[in-house]
Amino acid sequence: MISGKLQNPVQYLKGVGPALANILSKIGIFSIEDLIYYFPYEYEDRSVATRIGSIKCPQDRIVIKGEITHVEKQQTKNRFSILKVTLNDKTGDIKAVFFNQPFLDRQFKPGVKLIITGRSEMNHFQGGLQVIPKEWELDTGKTLAIVPIYHLTESLYAKTLRKIISNAIDLHLNDITDVIPGSILKKYGLQNIQESIKNLHFPKDLNNIGTYKNRIIFEDLFLFQLGLGMRKKDFSRGKCIQFKIKHEIIDAFPIDFELTRAQNKVLSDIFSDLSSGLSMHRLLQGDVGSGKTVVAALACFAVIKNGFQAAVLAPTEILAQQHFEKMSKWFKTHKVRLLTGTSQRAAKKAVPAGRQEYLDDDLVIGTHALIEDKIKFNKLGIAVIDEQHRFGVLQRSALKEKGINPHFLFMTATPIPRSLALTLYGDLDRSIIDEMPPGRTPVKTHFVPNQKRKNSYDFMRSKISEGQQIFIVCPLVSESETLDLKAAVDEAELLQKEIFPEFIVGLVHGKMKPKDKDEVMEQFRNKKIHILVSTTVIEVGIDIPNASIMVIEHSERFGLSQLHQLRGRVGRGQNESYCFLMGDPKTPEAKTRIKAMINTNDGFKIAEADLKLRGPGDFYGARQSGLPEFHMADIIRDENTLDIARNEAFEFIKTDPNLANSPELKAKLFKRYGKFLGY
């Protein structure tokens, strides 16, 4: 376990103090435990130094050992100090140049031996090679042969960090005991935690570094998966209403198209959950346009036919409104209500302050307003949460409290790579719609450089003349003084006045009042607007079958998953559809994103590429609150270990559901990942 001593603030450790503690806090080190678990990201082998006489040309990184033979101090006109130290190792001499560190002359005297790591370069003014030190230390004969390299921050020096980590390990390593069950350690040949920590910070050699890293990686993943297992058990605890599901339900649902094989398979999973008597917690994952909404509607329909209520929670008013319009057509014989911030404000007078409003509607579709304390359901049987990653664990809990252990169906149009799904949604069962409905043709994607912009406008004009509509997305709402980017407001004005004066150009963005946004979207839906200029407010769920062209300005400014979501707004009707990526990608990463968009329409391939490019923490474009920062694990690189850790953690939960017999393990779990898991 982690003893109480390790929770002490790091400032009380010998060699730290308040000033250094403040600097350490910038890299997430607050306690002695944090310091001990702050591992190096690489190592430098200083056991073999480069002979000075063998340095023939500039090198990015060299290690030299030598004795000081001469020290020279200089000062520029701007009072900038330069200290030149000549080193000799019996094979030759080289000058080490220290900038603006005049105090070093108190230590650097002839006869003193140094070890320097740095960059060698030519001195073009005086001739000869010189070394610019990155690190140095006195060669006492007891210096480290293998030196750990840590991520640093301003005013934090590598030698200082190594010294205080060494102090922490000397004083507190024995306070750490292994919480991973011994049977699991033995089964997978995992090292002792104390040995692993000690050898990762200060290894004698690099032969077994991988073994020690595996120990920390496994602990990272095992603890987090253990928490997910507990959360899954908590949300699924107790019996739920056991609904009677008949196949006649599907036949009675008023849709004029056949479900795909994938939709039927997913629906079978959902109906099995609804009839099991245990609370469903299932993630419904599918690419844009794959038909998730109709599957969710059928699940709601089945629950309503059993005499219970259904709720659909959406992240935006636009998406909630769209769900309401679509589902109202399918639920014509039932009471359907739209509940958003706007509708709530309009209905305030009807519900006195402090009073609760009990909803008796069959189906309620809404935004965050739906989970307000005063909103209650008479018989909530199922809650559908659209775009699950926009909502947190606490919001899920709030919705759960509105029914007697209702069923939950979570939907996301963001294809999630398996390793990330096991981490973000490891407490949920998962179903995937992996095929498109008939008639959905892949969107043709093209990169359009500025010199071909006029050609694209001519093409758009021809499509509008044929009765089709166009989305144009800009990264900003209004002009920025610091960024030279197209803004939606200015672009809409330019398009209307100068480029497409013969057509109607509309504008929608996040700063508009919901009522105004809805009005513009309704006009676009009714074909009264030919071109809709927008920010990414239309990224999720907007369904305009007649829109056949998506133009994304400054496409290099968007992440891959976001580009794919935007592209998914077209290709929903009978017309061949196109996505034009405008911009000027200069970085290799931006060029890779554009190339991936052109090469594939497969959302899962897009997601894998995006995950590798940006890393799991920024997969959604902002740091995901449900994803922890592991000490050493990488869910992409360590997917095999993730599988093993998950299996072992979920098996362990079966034997000790609340970790009542494992208090040390529970304490470490909650300390490490409690806030990410909603505990």
Disulfide bonds with the S-S distance in Angstrom:
none
